[in-house]
Amino acid sequence: MTILTEITKRFTAAIIEAQKQGVLPEGDLPSAPIDRPQNPANGDFASSLPLRVAKVAGRAPLQIAESLVPFLKLDGVIESVWVATPGFLNVKLSDSWLQAQVEVIREAGFTFGNTGFGTGKSVQIEFVSVNPTGPVHVGHARGAVLGSALANALSAAGYDVAREYYVNDAGTQMELFYESTYVRYAQALGETEEAIPENGYQGQYLIEVGEQIAKDYGREFLEMERAAGVRSIGAVGLDQMLVAISADLLGIGVDFDVWFREKALFESGEFDEAMGVLEKGGYTTVRDGATWFESTKLGEEKDNVIVRTSGSPTYFASDIAYHRNKLERRGFDHVIDIWGADHQGHVTRMKAVLRALGIDDARLTILISQLVTLKSGGDIVRASKRTGQIVTLADLVEEVGPDACRFFFLSRAAESQMEFDLELAKKESSDNPVYYVQYAHARIAGILRQAAERDVNWDDGDVTLLQEEAELALVRKMLVLPEHIDSIAVTLAPHALPHYAVELANAFHQFYDQCRVVSSEPIDEPVMKARLKLVEAARIVLARTLTLMGMTTPDTM
């Protein structure tokens, strides 16, 4: 349980007792969040409850606040409660309780920050899922980082999390990819009469794929009947692209539990089953030779084609079967899709079709990852050095490193467009938040290393000696991590983590600037040992935060 949850429970209990004694009116009262004031002078927590209930109670907010103070009992956790104008209740935690939390964090170790918010619930996060027809580019990378960090945070909140990549290995785009791959393969073997099909794939990467297949298989596919050769080489090319995509994503610490093949929906009969459910429910119609999902019956502005006049299903049709598989056949309690900005218009129809399938659409959340603009020296970066067409994830990692990729992509809410400053990401100074945060961890590691080299054993350190404001401020900041985990489980917004990491690093730097840790003076030994315990706890929390973001924890810089 987080301290915020504990204080919230105490406020709830105080309200109930005040109602019993007639201090507050009975019945449901307007809710009031428990906040952390920005100004430390206003305590550790504050509630605007008296302002919210003043009208219902028929009394002035300050009077209500004064009358509630006795119901918030002082104990080992709460040191004081006071009233502030125009009607706030402020709470200060006791120094002794804060000091004791250093030991709590040390004992919890790398499990510190874990909560039970999602215990017993399963959640599947499907992200990236780009067509396996080319390399991962920068736009995909943002969703990749968002998905993996969100999965980490939800796991810390107690959820059973499955990370999934949906492989679109069926449909027109894959047929074009197979044809394009065959042409590049043939060209690699000196066949010049072949040409890339209209709307095919032109990138340099596919020339490299064709050359590799030619090297591995020789003329094997050219000796087949052409249609068979295209199918066979397509499967090889697809596997190569998936290997390349996986490698690029692993380069920024993104991995998946499941790579789900779209073809499996057709081979298992699940696609036909899903279409049958819609037809039976009266949600399909045939017009002009195409089959439509009548989403207007569910409040949508227009109907949607699910099977074209050619008989081939649309992407939306496959998505229908895929989501039925996730929510009904595999039975995840909740499913989170992370889509690119170009899919914004598909959200409501996806929700509508779930209702048509008899599935509660509240079990699906779709997050939209907005566009990314790369800038260097104030100029927009438009082309990839390697392909001349797109900026690939591999290009970006080579330029700034995986940690900078992850931190910057996470630093803005998914629904906000962002500018990625390449020059800032490479700076080795406090201007660069990535450097600033990781330098704090390296500094902490250096302090502990220095103490160990001097054979200092701080296991018997007395944390009650931690009385400086900078020491207690660092403890307070460390205790916020589990609150962020619970908050992310509700908001699904992991951009809180990089901002918290900077705040925690700042709290540590301020402590270090004001409080000497390692000393050779015998008189300083008791305080030194206590501070080493605090530094050790800070390392645990900062390392945990970096790991949740998928970043490394350097011991030297």
C-alpha positions in Angstrom: 0.0 0.0 0.0 1.3 3.4 -0.9 1.5 6.2 1.6 -1.0 8.2 -0.6 -3.5 5.3 -0.3 -2.9 5.2 3.5 -3.6 8.9 3.9 -6.6 8.7 1.7 -8.0 5.9 3.8 -7.5 8.0 6.9 -9.3 10.9 5.4 -12.2 8.6 4.5 -12.3 7.2 8.0 -12.3 10.8 9.4 -15.2 11.8 7.2 -17.2 8.8 8.3 -16.6 9.5 12.0 -17.4 13.2 11.5 -20.7 12.2 9.9 -21.5 9.8 12.8 -20.9 12.6 15.3 -22.9 15.2 13.3 -20.0 17.3 12.3 -20.7 16.7 8.6 -24.1 15.9 7.0 -24.9 12.3 6.4 -25.0 10.8 2.9 -22.6 10.9 0.0 -20.4 13.9 -0.1 -18.5 15.4 -3.0 -15.1 13.7 -3.4 -11.9 15.5 -3.0 -8.5 14.2 -4.1 -5.5 14.0 -1.7 -2.8 16.0 -3.4 0.9 16.5 -2.8 1.5 20.3 -2.4 4.2 21.8 -4.6 5.3 24.0 -1.7 6.9 21.8 1.1 5.7 24.4 3.6 2.1 23.2 3.0 3.0 19.7 4.2 3.2 16.3 2.5 -0.4 16.0 1.6 -3.4 18.4 1.3 -7.1 18.0 0.8 -9.6 20.5 -0.5 -12.5 18.6 1.0 -13.8 21.4 3.2 -14.1 23.6 0.1 -16.0 20.9 -1.8 -18.5 20.1 1.0 -19.1 23.7 2.2 -22.3 24.2 0.2 -23.7 20.8 1.2 -22.8 21.3 4.9 -24.0 24.9 4.9 -20.9 26.1 6.7 -17.7 28.0 5.9 -14.8 25.9 4.5 -12.5 27.0 7.3 -15.0 26.0 10.0 -15.4 22.6 8.4 -11.6 22.1 8.1 -11.1 23.0 11.8 -13.9 20.6 12.9 -12.2 17.7 10.9 -8.8 18.1 12.4 -9.5 16.1 15.5 -10.7 13.1 13.4 -7.3 12.8 11.7 -5.4 11.2 14.6 -1.7 11.8 15.1 0.4 8.7 15.3 3.7 7.3 14.1 2.9 8.2 10.5 1.2 11.6 10.8 3.1 14.2 12.8 0.7 17.1 12.4 -2.5 18.3 10.7 -3.4 22.0 10.2 -5.8 24.2 8.4 -4.8 26.6 5.6 -7.0 29.3 3.9 -9.3 29.3 2.2 -10.2 25.8 3.5 -7.4 23.2 3.0 -6.4 20.4 5.4 -2.6 19.9 5.4 -0.8 16.8 6.6 2.8 16.4 7.6 4.4 13.0 7.9 6.6 12.3 10.9 10.3 12.4 10.5 10.7 9.0 12.3 8.3 7.3 9.8 10.2 8.8 6.9 13.5 7.7 8.3 12.2 4.2 8.8 11.3 4.0 5.1 14.9 3.9 4.2 15.1 0.4 5.7 11.8 -0.5 4.1 13.2 0.3 0.7 16.5 -1.5 1.4 14.6 -4.6 2.4 12.3 -4.5 -0.6 15.2 -4.1 -2.9 14.3 -4.3 -6.6 10.7 -5.1 -5.8 10.2 -1.6 -4.3 7.6 0.2 -6.3 5.5 -2.9 -6.9 1.8 -2.7 -5.9 -1.1 -5.0 -5.9 -3.4 -2.7 -8.0 -3.8 -5.3 -10.8 -3.4 -8.5 -8.9 -5.5 -11.3 -10.5 -6.1 -9.5 -13.7 -4.7 -10.2 -17.2 -3.9 -7.6 -19.8 -2.6 -7.9 -23.3 -0.7 -5.0 -24.9 -0.4 -5.2 -28.7 2.0 -2.6 -30.1 4.3 -1.8 -33.0 2.6 -4.5 -35.3 3.9 -2.7 -38.5 3.5 -4.6 -41.8 6.6 -6.9 -42.1 7.4 -5.2 -45.5 10.2 -2.9 -44.4 12.3 -1.8 -41.4 11.0 -0.2 -38.3 11.1 3.6 -38.6 11.0 6.4 -36.1 7.3 6.7 -36.0 6.9 3.0 -35.1 9.6 3.4 -32.5 7.6 5.8 -30.4 4.8 3.3 -30.0 7.3 0.5 -29.4 8.8 2.4 -26.4 5.4 3.4 -25.1 4.1 -0.2 -25.2 7.1 -1.8 -23.6 7.3 0.8 -20.8 3.6 0.5 -20.2 3.9 -3.2 -20.0 6.7 -2.9 -17.4 4.6 -0.5 -15.3 1.5 -2.7 -15.4 3.6 -5.7 -14.4 4.9 -3.7 -11.5 1.3 -3.0 -10.6 0.6 -6.7 -10.3 -1.1 -7.4 -13.7 -0.4 -10.6 -15.7 0.9 -8.8 -18.8 1.3 -10.3 -22.3 3.3 -8.3 -24.9 2.2 -9.1 -28.5 3.1 -8.2 -32.0 0.4 -8.8 -34.6 2.1 -9.9 -37.9 0.0 -8.8 -40.9 1.1 -11.7 -43.1 -2.0 -11.8 -45.3 -3.5 -9.5 -47.8 -2.6 -7.3 -50.7 0.4 -5.5 -49.2 2.1 -8.9 -48.5 1.4 -10.0 -52.0 3.2 -6.9 -53.3 6.0 -7.5 -50.9 6.4 -11.1 -52.1 6.4 -9.9 -55.7 8.9 -7.1 -54.9 11.2 -9.5 -53.1 11.1 -12.0 -56.0 12.2 -9.2 -58.4 15.1 -8.1 -56.2 16.2 -11.7 -55.8 16.0 -12.2 -59.6 18.0 -9.0 -60.2 20.6 -10.1 -57.7 21.1 -13.2 -59.9 21.5 -11.1 -63.1 17.9 -11.4 -64.3 17.1 -7.9 -65.7 13.7 -8.3 -67.3 11.9 -8.3 -64.0 10.5 -5.0 -62.7 9.1 -3.9 -59.3 5.2 -4.1 -59.6 3.2 -0.9 -59.4 2.8 0.1 -55.8 5.5 -2.4 -54.9 8.4 -1.9 -52.4 11.4 0.1 -53.7 13.6 0.5 -50.6 17.3 -0.3 -50.5 16.6 -2.7 -47.7 14.8 -5.0 -50.1 17.8 -5.1 -52.5 19.8 -6.4 -49.5 17.1 -9.0 -48.8 17.1 -10.1 -52.4 20.9 -10.4 -52.4 20.9 -12.4 -49.2 18.3 -14.9 -50.5 20.3 -15.2 -53.7 23.4 -16.0 -51.7 21.5 -18.5 -49.5 19.4 -20.3 -52.1 21.1 -19.7 -55.4 18.7 -20.1 -58.4 16.3 -22.4 -56.6 13.3 -20.1 -56.8 13.9 -19.1 -60.4 13.7 -22.7 -61.4 10.2 -23.0 -60.0 7.0 -22.0 -61.8 6.8 -18.3 -61.2 3.8 -18.2 -58.9 5.2 -21.0 -56.8 8.6 -19.2 -56.8 6.9 -15.9 -55.6 5.1 -17.8 -52.8 8.2 -19.6 -51.7 10.5 -16.7 -51.7 7.8 -14.6 -50.1 7.9 -16.8 -47.0 11.7 -16.6 -46.8 11.6 -12.8 -47.3 8.9 -12.5 -44.6 10.9 -14.4 -42.1 14.0 -12.3 -42.8 12.0 -9.1 -42.3 10.7 -10.4 -39.0 14.2 -11.3 -37.9 15.3 -7.8 -38.8 12.4 -6.1 -37.2 12.9 -8.1 -34.0 16.6 -7.2 -34.0 15.9 -3.5 -34.4 13.4 -3.6 -31.6 15.6 -5.5 -29.3 18.2 -2.8 -29.9 16.0 -0.5 -27.8 15.0 -3.2 -25.4 11.6 -4.1 -26.9 10.7 -7.7 -26.9 7.4 -9.7 -27.3 5.9 -12.7 -25.6 3.8 -13.6 -28.7 4.2 -12.9 -32.4 0.7 -13.6 -33.6 0.3 -14.4 -37.3 -2.8 -13.0 -39.1 -2.8 -16.1 -41.4 -3.6 -18.2 -38.3 -7.1 -16.5 -38.1 -7.9 -17.9 -41.6 -6.3 -21.3 -41.1 -8.1 -21.9 -37.8 -11.5 -20.9 -39.1 -11.7 -18.0 -36.6 -12.2 -15.4 -39.3 -15.2 -17.2 -40.7 -16.6 -17.7 -37.2 -16.3 -14.0 -36.5 -18.0 -13.1 -39.8 -20.7 -15.6 -38.9 -21.4 -14.0 -35.6 -21.9 -10.6 -37.2 -24.1 -12.1 -39.9 -26.2 -13.9 -37.4 -26.6 -10.7 -35.4 -27.9 -8.8 -38.4 -24.8 -6.6 -38.7 -23.7 -7.5 -42.3 -25.2 -6.7 -45.7 -24.0 -7.2 -49.3 -24.0 -4.1 -51.5 -22.4 -3.8 -54.9 -20.8 -7.2 -54.5 -19.0 -6.3 -51.3 -19.9 -7.3 -47.7 -20.4 -4.4 -45.3 -20.4 -4.2 -41.5 -23.5 -2.1 -40.7 -21.8 0.0 -38.0 -24.5 2.7 -38.5 -26.8 0.4 -36.5 -24.4 1.0 -33.6 -24.2 4.8 -33.9 -21.4 5.1 -36.4 -21.7 7.7 -39.2 -21.0 5.2 -42.0 -20.9 1.5 -42.7 -17.5 -0.3 -43.3 -16.5 -2.8 -46.0 -15.2 -6.0 -44.5 -15.0 -8.2 -47.7 -14.2 -6.5 -51.0 -15.8 -7.3 -54.3 -12.7 -9.4 -55.1 -13.5 -11.6 -52.2 -10.5 -10.5 -50.2 -11.1 -9.3 -46.6 -10.1 -5.8 -45.5 -7.6 -5.1 -42.7 -10.6 -4.1 -40.6 -12.2 -7.6 -41.1 -9.0 -9.3 -39.9 -8.9 -7.0 -36.9 -12.4 -8.1 -36.0 -11.4 -11.7 -35.9 -8.2 -10.8 -34.1 -9.9 -8.9 -31.3 -12.5 -11.6 -30.9 -9.6 -14.0 -30.5 -7.9 -11.8 -27.8 -11.0 -11.0 -25.8 -13.1 -14.1 -26.2 -11.0 -17.1 -27.2 -7.9 -16.2 -25.1 -10.0 -14.3 -22.6 -7.8 -11.4 -21.6 -9.5 -9.3 -19.0 -8.3 -6.2 -20.8 -6.7 -5.5 -24.2 -4.6 -2.4 -25.0 -3.8 -1.5 -28.6 -1.2 1.1 -29.4 -1.8 2.5 -32.9 -0.2 5.1 -35.0 -1.8 8.5 -35.7 -3.1 7.3 -39.1 -5.4 4.9 -37.3 -7.2 7.5 -35.3 -10.4 7.2 -37.4 -10.6 3.4 -36.8 -11.0 3.6 -33.0 -14.8 4.0 -32.8 -15.6 1.4 -35.4 -13.4 -1.1 -33.6 -15.4 -0.4 -30.4 -18.6 -0.7 -32.3 -17.8 -4.1 -33.8 -17.0 -5.5 -30.3 -20.5 -4.6 -29.2 -21.9 -6.3 -32.3 -19.9 -9.4 -31.3 -21.4 -9.3 -27.8 -18.2 -8.2 -26.1 -18.0 -5.4 -23.6 -16.1 -2.7 -25.5 -14.8 -1.2 -22.2 -12.4 -4.2 -22.2 -10.5 -2.6 -25.1 -8.4 0.6 -24.8 -6.8 2.0 -27.9 -3.9 4.5 -27.4 -2.9 6.6 -30.3 0.8 7.4 -30.7 1.2 10.7 -32.4 3.8 11.8 -35.0 7.5 12.4 -34.3 9.6 15.1 -35.9 13.4 14.7 -35.7 15.4 17.9 -35.5 19.2 18.5 -35.6 20.5 22.0 -35.1 17.1 23.4 -35.6 16.6 21.7 -38.9 14.1 18.9 -39.6 15.7 15.6 -40.5 13.8 14.1 -43.4 15.8 11.2 -44.9 17.6 8.1 -43.7 21.3 8.0 -44.4 21.0 4.3 -45.1 17.9 4.1 -47.3 17.4 7.6 -48.5 13.7 7.2 -47.9 12.8 6.9 -44.2 14.5 7.5 -40.9 14.8 4.0 -39.5 15.0 3.0 -35.9 18.4 1.6 -36.5 19.6 5.0 -37.8 18.3 6.7 -34.7 19.9 4.2 -32.3 23.2 4.6 -34.1 22.9 8.3 -33.8 21.9 8.8 -30.1 21.9 5.4 -28.5 19.0 3.3 -27.1 18.7 5.0 -23.7 18.2 8.4 -25.3 15.6 6.9 -27.7 13.6 5.5 -24.9 13.8 8.5 -22.5 12.8 11.0 -25.2 10.0 9.0 -26.7 8.6 8.5 -23.2 8.9 12.1 -22.1 5.7 13.2 -23.8 2.2 11.9 -23.6 1.3 9.6 -26.5 -1.4 11.8 -27.8 1.0 14.8 -28.1 3.1 15.3 -31.2 6.7 15.6 -30.3 10.0 16.9 -31.6 13.1 14.7 -31.0 16.2 16.9 -30.6 19.1 14.8 -31.8 21.7 17.3 -30.6 20.3 17.5 -27.1 20.0 13.7 -26.9 23.8 13.4 -27.5 24.9 16.1 -25.1 26.9 15.0 -22.1 25.7 17.7 -19.7 23.0 18.4 -17.3 21.0 20.0 -20.2 20.3 16.5 -21.4 17.9 14.8 -19.0 19.1 11.4 -20.0 22.6 12.2 -19.0 21.4 14.0 -15.9 19.5 11.0 -14.6 22.0 8.4 -15.5 24.8 10.5 -14.0 22.9 10.5 -10.7 23.0 6.7 -10.7 26.7 6.6 -11.6 27.4 9.1 -8.8 25.5 6.9 -6.3 27.3 3.8 -7.5 30.6 5.7 -7.1 29.8 6.7 -3.5 28.9 3.1 -2.5 32.0 1.9 -4.3 34.2 4.4 -2.5 32.8 3.3 0.9 33.3 -0.4 0.0 36.9 0.2 -1.0 37.4 1.7 2.5 35.9 -1.4 4.0 33.0 0.6 5.5 30.1 -1.6 6.6 26.9 0.4 6.9 24.5 -2.4 7.8 24.4 -1.1 11.4 23.7 2.5 10.4 21.1 4.3 12.4 18.6 5.9 10.1 17.2 8.1 12.9 20.3 10.3 12.3 18.9 11.3 9.0 17.5 14.7 10.1 18.7 17.2 7.4 15.9 18.5 5.2 17.8 17.4 2.1 17.9 13.9 3.4 14.2 13.7 4.3 13.3 15.4 1.0 15.1 12.6 -0.9 13.2 10.0 1.1 9.9 11.7 0.3 10.7 11.7 -3.4 11.6 8.0 -3.3 8.3 7.1 -1.8 6.4 8.6 -4.8 7.5 5.7 -7.2 4.7 3.2 -6.2 2.2 6.0 -6.4 3.3 6.6 -10.1 2.9 2.8 -10.7 -0.7 2.9 -9.5 -1.4 6.0 -11.4 0.0 4.6 -14.7 -2.2 1.5 -14.1 -5.2 3.9 -14.3 -4.1 6.5 -16.8 -2.0 4.1 -19.0 0.4 7.1 -19.4 4.0 6.1 -18.6 5.4 9.5 -19.5 5.2 10.2 -15.8 8.3 8.0 -15.3 10.9 10.1 -17.1 9.6 13.2 -15.3 9.8 11.4 -12.0 13.3 10.2 -12.8 14.5 13.8 -13.3 12.9 14.8 -10.0 14.5 11.9 -8.1 17.9 12.6 -9.6 17.5 16.3 -8.7 16.6 15.4 -5.1 19.7 13.2 -4.9 22.0 15.8 -6.4 20.7 18.4 -3.9 21.2 16.0 -1.0 24.8 15.2 -2.2 25.6 18.9 -2.6 24.5 19.6 0.9 25.4 16.5 2.9 28.8 14.9 2.9 28.6 11.2 2.8 31.9 9.3 2.9 34.3 10.7 5.6 37.5 9.4 7.2 36.8 11.3 10.4 35.8 8.9 13.2 33.4 11.4 14.6 31.5 11.3 11.3 31.1 7.5 11.2 27.6 7.2 12.6 26.1 9.8 10.2 28.2 8.4 7.3 26.7 5.0 7.8 23.2 6.4 8.0 23.7 8.4 4.8 25.2 5.3 3.1 21.9 3.5 3.8 20.0 6.4 2.3 22.3 6.4 -0.8 21.8 2.7 -1.1 18.0 3.2 -1.0 18.3 6.0 -3.6 20.2 3.6 -5.9 17.5 1.0 -5.6 14.7 3.5 -6.5 16.5 5.2 -9.3 17.6 1.9 -10.8 14.1 0.6 -10.6 12.8 3.7 -12.3 15.3 3.5 -15.1 14.6 -0.2 -15.6 10.9 0.4 -15.8 11.6 2.8 -18.6 13.8 0.1 -20.2 17.0 2.0 -19.7 20.4 1.0 -18.4 21.8 1.8 -15.0 25.5 2.8 -15.5 27.9 2.6 -12.6 30.4 4.9 -14.3 30.1 7.8 -16.8 
